[in-house]
Amino acid sequence: MAYPETLFQDIRVTSSEIGIRKIGVRELWESLKEGYEDFNAKPSFGIFLTFIYPLFALLLTFFVVGENLHRLVFPVLAGLTFLGPVVSVGLFSVSRRRERGLDLSWRCAFDFIHTCSFAPIAALSVVMTLLYAAWLFLAQFIYVGLFGADPPASLAAFVTEVTTTRQGGALIFYGVGVGALFAFAALAFSVFAFPLLLDKPTTSLTAIGVSIKAVTSNFIVMLIWGLIVVVALAVGASLLLMGLAAVLPILGHATWHLYRKVVQS
């Protein structure tokens, strides 16, 4: 069914109208291949968003924490995955327009801000931003509980604390455990919710519910997808912006194609 994309829209797709497919690992590789093809079709757009993405995360971190960031360097890097879907909406739009044979200009990629999709996308973006802020606060709480309120003198001193002390081992243990829970929550809430909101007229709560259902229905496959994302981002980050300039857009486009394979309505 086709839905008119207007700002004021009374029709809303409910969760009962949306089906969930079960997929295998093969579909993950297919999505990555299709994401790479989308990136090749419009590389400048993805590269631009790559520069906006870490800048947005860094400014948000300074706003939330507002102090020495040495002790939060790893939580900040890990938390980038929480904000990825927010920044990737433009990439989803490019993939969506490309599969329909529409104009891929920058202006057209952001046409969704004039449709009924914009409000729920904005609401879900706020949810993901709050989740990121909660993760930073909790990471800081764990650090202070183990090392005290005084921040490390430098990044090198922080690394030494973490790698050579008993408290550092505890920090790694609790940080990885809590971070994994937050990462899974971010994946379940957003991985299919943002593409669904862009694709169909529905509410943010419905989109979150569908996304959670889709992730739990493909639990093992989606855990593998989460691992692929983490490894790809780590490799991209190790190559600084040159690596992220390719990794981030490809993952964003691939997420759209993964949505197409899992969610049906």
C-alpha positions in Angstrom: 0.0 0.0 0.0 1.3 3.5 -0.8 0.9 6.3 1.7 0.9 10.0 0.8 3.9 11.7 2.4 2.3 14.8 3.8 3.0 16.7 7.0 -0.6 16.2 8.3 -1.6 12.6 8.0 -4.5 10.8 9.8 -3.5 7.3 8.7 -1.3 5.5 11.1 0.1 2.0 10.6 -0.3 -0.1 13.7 1.9 -2.9 14.9 -0.7 -5.5 13.9 -0.3 -4.4 10.3 3.4 -5.0 10.3 5.0 -8.5 9.9 8.4 -9.7 11.0 10.5 -12.1 8.9 13.2 -14.4 10.3 16.5 -14.0 8.5 19.9 -15.7 8.5 23.5 -14.5 8.5 23.4 -14.5 4.7 21.0 -11.5 4.8 23.5 -9.6 6.9 26.2 -9.9 4.2 23.7 -9.1 1.5 22.7 -5.9 3.4 26.3 -4.9 3.7 26.9 -5.4 0.0 23.8 -3.3 -0.8 24.9 -0.7 1.6 28.3 -0.5 -0.1 26.5 0.0 -3.5 24.4 2.8 -2.0 27.5 4.5 -0.6 29.2 4.3 -4.1 26.1 5.9 -5.6 26.3 8.9 -3.3 29.6 8.9 -1.4 29.7 12.7 -0.7 26.6 12.5 1.5 27.9 9.8 3.7 31.3 11.4 4.1 29.6 14.7 5.2 27.6 12.9 7.8 30.8 11.2 9.1 32.2 14.6 10.1 28.9 15.6 11.7 28.5 12.4 13.7 31.5 12.6 16.0 31.2 16.3 16.3 27.6 16.0 17.5 28.6 13.2 20.0 31.5 15.3 21.3 29.4 18.5 21.8 26.7 16.5 23.5 29.2 14.9 25.8 30.7 18.2 26.8 27.1 19.5 27.5 26.2 16.5 29.6 29.5 16.1 31.5 31.2 19.5 31.3 34.5 18.4 32.8 37.6 16.3 32.4 36.8 13.6 29.8 39.8 11.3 30.3 37.8 8.9 32.4 35.0 8.8 29.9 37.0 8.3 26.7 36.0 4.7 26.4 32.3 5.2 27.3 32.1 8.0 24.8 33.5 5.9 22.0 31.3 3.0 22.9 28.3 5.3 23.2 28.7 6.5 19.6 26.6 3.5 18.5 23.7 4.9 20.5 23.7 8.1 18.3 24.5 6.4 15.0 20.8 5.7 14.0 19.9 9.4 14.7 22.5 10.7 12.3 21.9 7.8 9.8 18.3 8.9 9.0 19.6 10.9 6.1 21.4 7.7 4.8 18.2 5.7 5.2 16.5 8.4 3.1 19.1 8.1 0.3 18.8 4.3 0.2 15.0 4.6 0.1 15.0 7.1 -2.7 17.6 5.1 -4.7 15.5 1.9 -4.6 12.6 4.0 -5.9 14.7 5.6 -8.7 14.3 9.1 -7.2 16.6 12.1 -7.1 19.5 11.6 -4.7 20.3 15.3 -4.2 21.1 16.5 -0.7 18.0 18.6 -0.5 15.7 15.7 -1.5 17.4 13.4 1.1 16.0 15.6 3.8 12.5 15.9 2.4 11.2 13.8 5.3 11.4 16.8 7.6 8.3 18.1 5.7 6.3 14.9 6.2 4.5 13.2 9.0 7.6 11.2 9.7 9.5 14.1 11.2 7.8 14.4 14.6 8.2 10.7 15.6 11.7 10.6 14.3 12.6 13.7 16.4 10.9 12.1 19.4 12.9 8.9 19.0 16.1 10.9 18.5 15.5 12.5 21.9 15.0 9.0 23.4 18.4 7.8 22.0 20.1 11.0 23.2 18.8 10.5 26.7 19.9 6.9 26.6 23.4 8.1 25.6 23.4 10.6 28.5 22.2 8.0 30.9 25.1 5.7 29.8 27.6 8.5 30.4 26.2 9.3 33.9 26.3 5.6 34.8 29.8 5.1 33.5 30.9 8.1 35.5 29.2 6.8 38.6 31.0 3.4 38.3 34.4 5.2 37.9 33.8 7.5 40.9 32.7 4.5 43.0 36.0 2.8 42.3 38.5 5.6 42.0 37.0 8.5 43.7 35.8 11.9 42.4 39.2 13.2 41.4 39.7 12.9 37.6 43.0 11.3 36.3 45.7 13.8 35.4 46.0 12.6 31.8 44.8 10.0 29.4 48.0 8.1 30.0 47.5 8.1 33.7 43.9 6.8 33.2 45.1 4.0 31.0 47.7 3.0 33.6 45.0 3.0 36.4 42.7 0.8 34.3 45.3 -1.7 33.2 47.5 -2.1 36.3 45.2 -1.8 39.3 42.5 -4.0 40.9 40.0 -1.2 40.6 40.8 -1.0 36.9 39.9 -4.6 36.5 36.6 -4.0 38.2 36.0 -1.0 36.1 36.5 -3.1 32.9 34.2 -5.8 34.2 31.4 -3.6 35.3 31.8 -1.2 32.4 31.7 -4.0 29.8 28.7 -5.6 31.5 26.6 -2.5 31.8 27.7 -1.2 28.4 26.6 -4.4 26.8 23.1 -4.0 28.3 22.9 -0.4 27.1 24.1 -1.3 23.7 21.5 -4.1 23.3 18.8 -1.7 24.5 19.9 0.9 21.9 20.0 -1.8 19.2 16.6 -3.1 20.1 15.0 0.3 20.4 16.3 1.9 17.2 17.7 -0.4 14.5 14.4 -0.9 12.8 12.4 1.9 14.4 14.1 4.8 12.5 13.8 3.1 9.1 10.1 2.2 9.9 9.3 5.8 10.9 10.8 7.1 7.6 9.0 4.5 5.6 5.5 4.4 7.1 3.2 6.8 8.9 3.3 5.5 12.5 4.1 6.6 16.0 7.5 6.4 17.7 6.1 3.9 20.4 4.8 1.6 17.6 8.2 1.8 15.8 10.1 1.0 19.0 7.7 -2.0 19.7 8.2 -3.3 16.2 11.9 -2.9 16.4 12.1 -4.8 19.7 9.9 -7.6 18.3 12.1 -7.8 15.2 15.3 -8.0 17.2 14.1 -10.6 19.7 12.6 -12.7 16.8 16.1 -12.7 15.2 18.0 -12.7 18.4 21.2 -14.5 17.4 21.4 -12.9 14.0 21.0 -9.5 15.4 23.7 -10.1 18.0 26.0 -11.0 15.1 24.9 -7.7 13.4 25.7 -5.8 16.6 29.1 -7.4 16.7 29.7 -6.6 13.0 28.8 -2.9 13.7 31.2 -2.8 16.8 34.1 -4.4 14.9 33.6 -2.2 11.8 33.4 1.0 13.9 36.5 -0.1 15.8 38.4 -0.7 12.6 37.2 2.6 11.1 38.1 4.5 14.3 41.6 3.0 14.2 42.1 4.6 10.8 40.7 7.9 12.1 38.2 9.8 9.9 39.5 8.1 6.7 38.1 4.8 8.0 34.9 6.2 9.5 34.2 8.1 6.3 33.5 4.7 4.6 32.4 2.5 7.5 29.7 4.8 8.9 27.8 5.4 5.6 28.0 1.8 4.6 26.6 0.6 7.9 23.9 3.2 7.7 22.8 2.2 4.2 23.1 -1.5 5.1 20.7 -0.9 8.1 18.1 0.3 5.6 18.4 -2.9 3.5 18.3 -5.0 6.7 15.1 -3.3 7.6 13.7 -4.2 4.2 14.5 -7.8 4.7 13.1 -8.1 8.3 10.1 -5.8 8.5 7.1 -6.2 6.1 3.8 -4.3 6.0 
